[in-house]
Amino acid sequence: MNQYTRHRNTIRLWQLISPSFPVGMFAWSQGLEYAVEAEWVTNEEQALQWIQGNLSNNIAYLDAPLLQKMCRAWREQDNQSIEYWSHFLLAARESSELVSEDVQLGKALAKVLIELRIDEAQRWLEFESLNYVMMFSLAVSHWQIPTDEAVRGYLWGWVENQVIAAIKLVPLGHLAGQRVLSALIDSIEAAARKSKKIDTEQIGKSFPLIGIGSAKHETQYTRLFRS
């Protein structure tokens, strides 16, 4: 792969994780909205701790290693593994809200990828365990984005979305949001490195407050974010 192709692939990754990418990720808080109502998160420091805890104890043990496995499966055209890990991912989500988020984001991403002429996405639209990580890894494979870069991009996109939610909900000012993002850069790198060392039987470590927060959010009386 020449330098031009590598740079072009990196820009494709930026496109995929951009907040303007039309999949609707901004509409979900992953339990943060309830955490604010319950006063688990009331300020900048607590928002940082909440996002960092979820990143280090949940996303690094589930989303990131499964993204790596599915990238490999797409490149090897191993549909059986893609199906298996997609079922596994949804089974590991700790609330119906988190499952709904994954499925709806996956369908939205699949439709965008079809528009971007990734035809493989079309055949998976009716797959019962279609999810965001599955379609993200398809795009990564199709655009030949290195897996390590893809994992870091995915983690950055997840963190950025949580910070945007915190800015609206806590609320935090935009400068405070940037301080939180900056403080999480080392955590993103640590999570990416950790995810590469996780054995298959270790995948799916739990972060209980996320499950509780997202389940409580399903019946929260007033909500800015989807349920």
C-alpha positions as CSV (number, residue, x, y, z in Angstrom):
1,M,0.0,0.0,0.0
2,N,1.5,3.3,-1.1
3,Q,1.6,6.5,1.0
4,Y,-1.3,8.1,-1.0
5,T,-3.6,5.1,-0.4
6,R,-2.7,5.0,3.4
7,H,-3.5,8.7,3.7
8,R,-6.8,8.3,1.7
9,N,-7.8,5.4,4.0
10,T,-7.2,7.5,7.1
11,I,-9.4,10.2,5.7
12,R,-12.1,7.6,5.1
13,L,-11.9,6.7,8.8
14,W,-12.4,10.4,9.7
15,Q,-15.5,10.3,7.5
16,L,-16.8,7.2,9.2
17,I,-16.4,8.6,12.8
18,S,-17.5,12.2,12.0
19,P,-20.4,13.5,14.1
20,S,-22.0,14.6,10.8
21,F,-22.0,11.0,9.5
22,P,-25.8,10.4,9.2
23,V,-26.4,7.4,11.5
24,G,-28.1,9.1,14.4
25,M,-25.5,8.3,17.1
26,F,-26.1,11.7,18.7
27,A,-29.6,10.6,19.7
28,W,-28.4,8.1,22.3
29,S,-26.8,8.7,25.8
30,Q,-26.1,5.1,26.9
31,G,-27.4,5.6,30.4
32,L,-25.8,9.0,30.9
33,E,-29.1,10.9,30.9
34,Y,-30.4,8.8,33.8
35,A,-27.0,9.1,35.6
36,V,-27.4,12.9,35.5
37,E,-31.0,12.7,36.8
38,A,-30.0,10.4,39.6
39,E,-27.1,12.8,40.4
40,W,-24.4,10.1,39.8
41,V,-23.0,12.7,37.4
42,T,-23.3,16.3,38.3
43,N,-20.0,18.0,37.2
44,E,-17.1,17.9,34.9
45,E,-15.0,15.6,37.1
46,Q,-17.8,13.1,37.5
47,A,-18.6,13.2,33.7
48,L,-14.9,12.3,33.1
49,Q,-15.0,9.5,35.6
50,W,-18.3,8.1,34.1
51,I,-17.0,8.1,30.5
52,Q,-13.6,6.8,31.5
53,G,-15.1,4.0,33.6
54,N,-17.4,2.9,30.7
55,L,-14.5,3.1,28.2
56,S,-12.0,1.1,30.3
57,N,-14.4,-1.5,31.8
58,N,-16.9,-2.0,29.0
59,I,-16.0,-0.7,25.6
60,A,-12.4,-1.9,25.8
61,Y,-13.6,-5.4,26.7
62,L,-16.5,-5.8,24.3
63,D,-16.8,-3.4,21.3
64,A,-13.0,-3.0,20.6
65,P,-12.1,-6.7,20.6
66,L,-15.2,-7.7,18.6
67,L,-14.4,-4.9,16.1
68,Q,-11.0,-6.6,15.6
69,K,-12.5,-10.0,15.2
70,M,-15.1,-8.8,12.7
71,C,-12.5,-6.9,10.7
72,R,-10.6,-10.1,10.3
73,A,-13.7,-12.1,9.5
74,W,-14.7,-9.6,6.7
75,R,-11.3,-9.7,5.2
76,E,-11.3,-13.5,5.3
77,Q,-14.9,-13.6,4.0
78,D,-15.8,-15.7,7.1
79,N,-19.6,-15.1,7.3
80,Q,-20.0,-17.7,10.0
81,S,-17.7,-15.7,12.3
82,I,-19.4,-12.5,11.5
83,E,-22.8,-13.9,12.4
84,Y,-21.5,-15.5,15.6
85,W,-19.8,-12.4,16.9
86,S,-22.8,-10.2,16.0
87,H,-25.1,-12.5,18.0
88,F,-22.6,-12.4,20.8
89,L,-22.4,-8.6,20.8
90,L,-26.1,-8.1,21.2
91,A,-26.4,-10.9,23.8
92,A,-23.7,-9.1,25.9
93,R,-25.6,-5.7,25.9
94,E,-27.1,-5.2,29.4
95,S,-30.5,-3.6,28.5
96,S,-33.1,-3.6,25.8
97,E,-32.2,0.1,25.2
98,L,-28.6,-0.7,24.4
99,V,-29.7,-3.5,22.1
100,S,-32.1,-1.2,20.3
101,E,-29.4,1.4,19.9
102,D,-27.0,-1.1,18.4
103,V,-29.5,-2.5,16.0
104,Q,-30.8,0.9,14.8
105,L,-27.4,2.4,14.4
106,G,-26.4,-0.8,12.5
107,K,-29.3,-0.5,10.1
108,A,-28.7,3.2,9.6
109,L,-25.0,2.6,8.9
110,A,-25.8,-0.2,6.5
111,K,-28.1,2.1,4.5
112,V,-25.4,4.8,4.3
113,L,-22.8,2.2,3.2
114,I,-25.1,1.1,0.4
115,E,-25.4,4.7,-0.8
116,L,-21.5,4.8,-0.7
117,R,-21.5,1.7,-3.0
118,I,-20.5,-0.9,-0.4
119,D,-22.9,-3.4,-1.9
120,E,-22.1,-6.1,0.7
121,A,-24.1,-4.2,3.2
122,Q,-27.4,-4.8,1.3
123,R,-27.4,-8.5,1.9
124,W,-27.2,-8.0,5.7
125,L,-30.1,-5.5,6.1
126,E,-32.5,-8.2,7.3
127,F,-30.0,-10.0,9.5
128,E,-31.6,-10.3,12.9
129,S,-28.4,-9.3,14.8
130,L,-27.3,-6.5,12.5
131,N,-25.4,-4.0,14.6
132,Y,-23.2,-1.0,14.5
133,V,-19.9,-2.7,15.1
134,M,-20.6,-5.2,12.4
135,M,-21.3,-2.5,9.8
136,F,-18.4,-0.4,11.0
137,S,-16.0,-3.3,10.5
138,L,-17.4,-3.9,7.0
139,A,-16.6,-0.3,6.1
140,V,-13.2,-0.7,7.6
141,S,-12.5,-3.8,5.6
142,H,-13.9,-2.4,2.4
143,W,-11.8,0.8,2.6
144,Q,-8.7,-1.1,3.7
145,I,-8.3,0.9,6.9
146,P,-5.8,-0.7,9.2
147,T,-7.5,-2.4,12.2
148,D,-5.4,-0.6,14.8
149,E,-6.4,2.7,13.4
150,A,-10.0,1.6,13.1
151,V,-10.1,0.7,16.8
152,R,-8.7,4.0,17.9
153,G,-11.1,5.8,15.6
154,Y,-14.1,3.8,16.9
155,L,-13.1,4.6,20.5
156,W,-12.6,8.3,19.7
157,G,-16.1,8.4,18.1
158,W,-17.7,6.7,21.1
159,V,-16.0,9.1,23.6
160,E,-16.8,12.2,21.5
161,N,-20.5,11.2,21.4
162,Q,-20.5,10.7,25.2
163,V,-18.9,14.1,25.8
164,I,-21.4,15.8,23.5
165,A,-24.2,14.2,25.5
166,A,-22.6,15.3,28.8
167,I,-22.3,18.9,27.4
168,K,-26.1,18.9,26.9
169,L,-27.1,17.0,30.0
170,V,-24.9,17.9,33.0
171,P,-24.7,20.6,31.5
172,L,-21.0,21.3,30.7
173,G,-19.7,24.2,28.8
174,H,-17.9,23.6,25.5
175,L,-14.5,24.3,27.0
176,A,-15.2,21.9,29.8
177,G,-16.1,19.3,27.1
178,Q,-12.8,19.9,25.4
179,R,-11.0,19.4,28.7
180,V,-12.8,16.1,29.2
181,L,-11.9,15.0,25.7
182,S,-8.3,15.9,26.2
183,A,-8.2,14.1,29.5
184,L,-9.5,10.9,27.8
185,I,-6.9,10.7,25.0
186,D,-4.5,8.6,27.0
187,S,-7.5,6.4,28.1
188,I,-8.4,5.8,24.5
189,E,-4.9,4.7,23.7
190,A,-4.9,2.5,26.8
191,A,-8.2,0.9,25.9
192,A,-7.0,0.2,22.3
193,R,-3.9,-1.5,23.6
194,K,-5.8,-3.4,26.3
195,S,-8.3,-4.7,23.7
196,K,-5.6,-6.4,21.7
197,K,-4.5,-8.4,24.7
198,I,-8.0,-9.7,25.7
199,D,-8.4,-13.4,25.2
200,T,-11.6,-14.7,23.6
201,E,-13.0,-16.0,26.9
202,Q,-12.4,-12.6,28.6
203,I,-14.6,-10.7,26.1
204,G,-17.7,-9.0,27.6
205,K,-16.6,-7.6,31.0
206,S,-19.5,-5.8,32.6
207,F,-19.9,-2.2,33.8
208,P,-23.1,-2.5,35.9
209,L,-24.0,1.2,36.2
210,I,-24.3,1.4,32.4
211,G,-26.8,-1.4,32.4
212,I,-28.7,0.1,35.3
213,G,-28.7,3.6,33.9
214,S,-29.8,2.6,30.4
215,A,-32.6,0.3,31.9
216,K,-33.8,3.1,34.1
217,H,-33.7,5.5,31.2
218,E,-36.2,3.4,29.3
219,T,-38.9,4.6,31.7
220,Q,-37.5,8.0,32.6
221,Y,-40.3,10.5,32.6
222,T,-38.6,13.3,30.5
223,R,-35.8,12.5,28.1
224,L,-33.7,14.3,25.6
225,F,-32.2,11.1,24.2
226,R,-33.8,8.1,22.6
227,S,-34.9,5.0,24.4
